[in-house]
Amino acid sequence: MRYTPHYVTKDADEVKKLIRENPWATIVANTAKGLVASHYPVLLEEGRDDISIVSHVGRPDDRALELGTAEVLVIIQGAHGYVSPGWYGDIPSVPTWNHSTAHLYGVPEILSDEENWRVLDELVEHFEGRMPHPKLLKDNEEYGRSIFDGTVGFRVVVTRFEARRKLSQDKSAEIQRTIVEELDHGANYAHPQLAEDMRRANGVTK
């Protein structure tokens, strides 16, 4: 990840927040056959001082990624979007792309069957629980157990991370307000979540 001091964050709490709000992850492994990538939802393990995520892959992705044998890269991508130079006013400028991204590194630990079932149950409850009539794994355990053998659970305790929040921190307060307004209500590149991330990063008020 490109190092730009304006945008780099070393705050583990910010990274945890990014994972909570953007749980769809890209997992990249450098295997004997070359680079392999897969995509799965992840769950942050709360209450820990370190950063730890759990999830599962469907077989045979565990073998394709060679899970448990070496370090993997887990990419978390937050809200991101185009920023037009026209939003800067009458000054020399070029287009850019605002975003929040974290690269997480660690060696996956393969979960036991018992812990894998627990994590699967928690994943379903985490995402399904807000529904008016949740369809939880434990409510249909017989069916869940019938497909359980097709999954491999894992935990990645993050040993290092690189995180970047490029949210126009280097621009004036006036330009920041203009960008936020365009992202909130603009006709061409509206992205309210990115606008909200900019507000939080720069202290822009509504």
C-alpha angles and dihedrals in degrees: 000000000000112000112231113161094210091062109027117107126194093182109123091197090059090051091050090051090051091053093048093052097039108035098161102104137188113220116202123189130183101221136176087266094048133260117352125184132191134173127226140150114259133201123217113229102231126212096039127118091218127055113262129168131188133196141126139248128216116246128287092027088081089065095040090053092039087226116204096020102085145357119298132199116231114195120204115191120195130188112322137170151152121287115201121218086223088073091064095067125230099339132107107272144142134218119273141175123238118209150146115229136166130194111203123194129196145118111264118239113213110231125229117250090256094051092042090056090049092051092047089051091049092047092053092045092047094056101027097042094084093057117104091240106023119209100212127189092234090056090062101027096152091061092041091053090050092064097031094094089063092067136074117201123213143179125210115198102197112236094180138358142192117207132181129188107186101183105145093274089151094058129089120267089250093054091044090055091049092051092048090050092050092048091048100045110000121133097226113034107015113167111161095184091055089048089053092050089052091050092053095045096047105028093245110167126212 
